[in-house]
Amino acid sequence: MGSNVRINQTRELLRNHPDGLTARQIDDAFDYGNLPHVYRILKAMPDAYIDRWIKNGQRVAAVWCVIVPPPNCPKPEGRRKKK
């Protein structure tokens, strides 16, 4: 499986979870078994960002989200003809 496929799968997963997911949750969802690989995927995504940090026992974990782009602005109407 290519990296673009995994990036797109991760993007889709994060879009389906608007509150975000930690890297471990993403790893568990896809059963990669390779947490550093998930971090590489997230860092390669220009639309992924750390939304907040949560405390997980003695450690903190980043909660990742993706930007959902808005639709394109509609094209302006043509010029009105003078009467």
DOKOL-541580 format. One record per residue (C-alpha): y, z, x; residue in three letters. Coordinates in steps of 0.001 Angstrom, whole numbers, padded with zeros to 6 digits, always signed. Each point is the difference from the previous one (the first is absolute). Layout:
BEGIN
YZXAla/...
END
This chain:
BEGIN
+000000+000000+000000Met/+003346-001033+001456Gly/+002976+002279+000476Ser/+002085-001915-002567Asn/-002649+000671-002635Val/+000027+003723+000819Arg/+003794+000083-000027Ile/+000063-001659-003420Asn/-002666+002388-001318Gln/+001960+002987+001290Thr/+003225-001353-001505Arg/-001699-000448-003388Glu/-001485+003511+000162Leu/+003405+001535+000763Leu/+001671-002017-002787Arg/-002595+001424-002404Asn/+000907+003527+001170His/+003802+000212-000325Pro/-000013+003660+001138Asp/-001513-001147+003293Gly/-003118+000855+001980Leu/-000751+001575+003346Thr/-001767-002007+002695Ala/-003151+002046-000595Arg/+000078-000831-003724Gln/+000357-003697+000854Ile/-002881+000290+002472Asp/-002169+001690-002641Asp/+000863-002637-002624Ala/-001227-002841+002213Phe/-002650+001988+001898Asp/+001185-001355+003352Tyr/-000987+003147+001853Gly/+002708-000748+002547Asn/+003274+001873-000512Leu/+001790-001567+003020Pro/-000739-003411-001534His/+001752+001066-003235Val/+003055+001081+002006Tyr/+000072-003398+001733Arg/-000137-001721-003399Ile/+002836+002149-001374Leu/+002181-000561+003057Lys/-000566-003776-000251Ala/+001291-000062-003584Met/+003782-000575-000104Pro/+000172+001297-003587Asp/-001844+003303+000651Ala/+001917+003195+000678Tyr/-000528+003763+000144Ile/+001352+001402-003244Asp/-000540+003681+000739Arg/-002167+002482+001859Trp/-002462+002387-001611Ile/-001488+003125+001518Lys/-003739-000194+000429Asn/-001174+003373+001272Gly/+001557+000474+003439Gln/+000924-003681+000281Arg/+002321-002356-001814Val/-000950-003446-001274Ala/+002258-002975-000651Ala/-000053-001451-003506Val/+000350-003792+000231Trp/+001550-002246-002637Cys/+000925-003675-000178Val/+003143-001648-001216Ile/-000518-001962-003202Val/+002414-002925+000212Pro/+002063-000745-003099Pro/-000206-003423-001637Pro/+002382-002688+001200Asn/+003385-000134-001669Cys/+000147-002754-002646Pro/+001897-003134+000907Lys/+003519-000155-001480Pro/+000571-002224-002972Glu/+001546-003416+000664Gly/+003698-000684-000436Arg/+001213-000240-003525Arg/+001548-003296-000964Lys/+003676+000049-000967Lys/+000796-000908-003593Lys/
END
